[in-house]
Amino acid sequence: FGLFAGPLFHMWEKLLGIHDRPFLLRAVSRLPLEGFMILIAVAFPFFGAINAILGAFTTSFGTYIIPCLGYNMAFGSDEAAEN
């Protein structure tokens, strides 16, 4: 849940312009977003199975593919190899 909700919360706080405010205000501002997530979970009765499949694919993607792409972007060019 935190893998998906954390960045979403940060984007929500940036949208509202409260990303640098105290934590209590940010926590209260997350409630509508959490309510929307609960609404989606109730609307789809097999959301747990769907979420498990998404988690399986995105965890492996985030663990193996994204770091390799980041490494290649940072050190893959000829200019970066000379430095």
C-alpha positions in Angstrom: 0.0 0.0 0.0 2.8 2.4 0.9 4.5 1.8 -2.4 1.6 3.2 -4.3 0.0 5.6 -1.8 3.1 7.4 -0.6 3.9 9.1 -3.9 0.2 9.8 -4.4 0.0 11.5 -1.0 3.0 13.6 -1.9 1.5 14.7 -5.2 -1.8 15.5 -3.4 0.0 17.6 -0.8 1.9 19.5 -3.6 -1.4 20.1 -5.4 -2.9 21.5 -2.3 0.3 23.5 -1.5 0.7 22.1 2.0 3.7 19.9 1.4 5.8 22.0 3.8 3.2 22.3 6.6 3.0 20.4 9.9 2.3 16.7 9.7 -1.1 16.9 11.4 -2.4 19.2 8.6 -1.0 16.9 5.9 -2.5 13.8 7.6 -5.9 15.4 7.7 -5.6 16.5 4.1 -5.0 12.8 3.1 -8.4 11.7 4.4 -10.4 12.5 1.2 -7.8 10.6 -0.9 -8.0 7.6 1.5 -11.8 7.7 1.3 -11.6 7.5 -2.4 -9.3 4.5 -2.1 -11.8 2.8 0.2 -14.6 3.5 -2.2 -12.7 1.8 -5.0 -11.9 -1.2 -2.7 -15.6 -1.5 -1.9 -16.8 -1.1 -5.5 -14.6 -3.9 -6.7 -15.1 -7.1 -4.6 -12.0 -8.8 -6.0 -9.8 -5.9 -5.6 -7.5 -7.8 -3.3 -6.6 -10.3 -6.1 -6.1 -7.5 -8.6 -3.9 -5.6 -6.1 -1.8 -8.8 -5.6 -1.2 -9.1 -9.3 -0.3 -5.4 -9.6 2.0 -5.7 -6.6 3.7 -8.7 -8.0 4.5 -7.0 -11.3 5.3 -3.6 -10.0 7.5 -4.8 -7.2 9.7 -6.8 -9.5 9.7 -3.8 -12.0 10.7 -1.4 -9.2 13.3 -3.7 -7.8 15.1 -4.8 -10.9 14.2 -2.7 -14.0 14.1 0.8 -12.6 17.5 0.7 -10.9 19.1 -0.7 -14.1 17.5 2.0 -16.2 18.7 4.6 -13.7 22.2 3.3 -13.7 22.3 3.2 -17.5 21.0 6.7 -17.7 23.6 8.0 -15.2 26.6 6.0 -16.4 25.7 4.7 -19.9 26.8 7.6 -22.1 30.4 8.1 -23.4 30.7 11.4 -21.6 29.7 9.8 -18.2 32.2 7.0 -18.8 35.0 9.5 -19.2 34.2 11.2 -15.9 
